[in-house]
Amino acid sequence: MKKFIVFLVAVGLVLYGASPLFAGGAINKNNLSAEYIRTMNRAAATDSADIVAYNPAGTTALEDGMYSNFSFQYIDKEYENIVSGTTYTTTEPSTIPELYVVYKKGQWAGF
């Protein structure tokens, strides 16, 4: 019985600790590459190095060799936050660089 309680506590801690992993938003933060912005779908892609973020198992479908994908995303934003009665605003755009590299050999792919 004691082992079972320890097991339940361990499982509970794992599940409790896993929830913050999606705190940034699993649904609304899926534009991890410029290829996604272009096609609006990368879940089943097997054609570029950026699939490591969307479909890691799909890297085994690539031909043998080295693949790389370097791109930028430009985010034009306008934010306003109020903290302790003080308003902070920004309209400065962000440029986000992205680099994906995959090496495929046989049934193995490293990224």
ChimeraX attribute file (.defattr): number of C-alpha atoms within 10 A of each C-alpha:
attribute: neighborCount
match mode: 1-to-1
recipient: residues
	/A:1	6
	/A:2	7
	/A:3	8
	/A:4	9
	/A:5	10
	/A:6	11
	/A:7	12
	/A:8	12
	/A:9	12
	/A:10	12
	/A:11	12
	/A:12	12
	/A:13	11
	/A:14	11
	/A:15	11
	/A:16	10
	/A:17	10
	/A:18	11
	/A:19	9
	/A:20	10
	/A:21	9
	/A:22	10
	/A:23	8
	/A:24	9
	/A:25	10
	/A:26	9
	/A:27	8
	/A:28	7
	/A:29	9
	/A:30	16
	/A:31	17
	/A:32	16
	/A:33	23
	/A:34	19
	/A:35	17
	/A:36	16
	/A:37	13
	/A:38	10
	/A:39	8
	/A:40	11
	/A:41	13
	/A:42	22
	/A:43	14
	/A:44	12
	/A:45	17
	/A:46	20
	/A:47	14
	/A:48	18
	/A:49	22
	/A:50	29
	/A:51	25
	/A:52	19
	/A:53	14
	/A:54	19
	/A:55	14
	/A:56	18
	/A:57	13
	/A:58	17
	/A:59	26
	/A:60	17
	/A:61	15
	/A:62	20
	/A:63	15
	/A:64	15
	/A:65	11
	/A:66	15
	/A:67	18
	/A:68	13
	/A:69	16
	/A:70	13
	/A:71	13
	/A:72	12
	/A:73	16
	/A:74	11
	/A:75	11
	/A:76	10
	/A:77	10
	/A:78	10
	/A:79	9
	/A:80	10
	/A:81	11
	/A:82	9
	/A:83	8
	/A:84	6
	/A:85	7
	/A:86	8
	/A:87	9
	/A:88	10
	/A:89	11
	/A:90	10
	/A:91	10
	/A:92	11
	/A:93	11
	/A:94	11
	/A:95	11
	/A:96	13
	/A:97	12
	/A:98	14
	/A:99	12
	/A:100	17
	/A:101	16
	/A:102	20
	/A:103	18
	/A:104	18
	/A:105	14
	/A:106	11
	/A:107	11
	/A:108	12
	/A:109	20
	/A:110	13
	/A:111	15
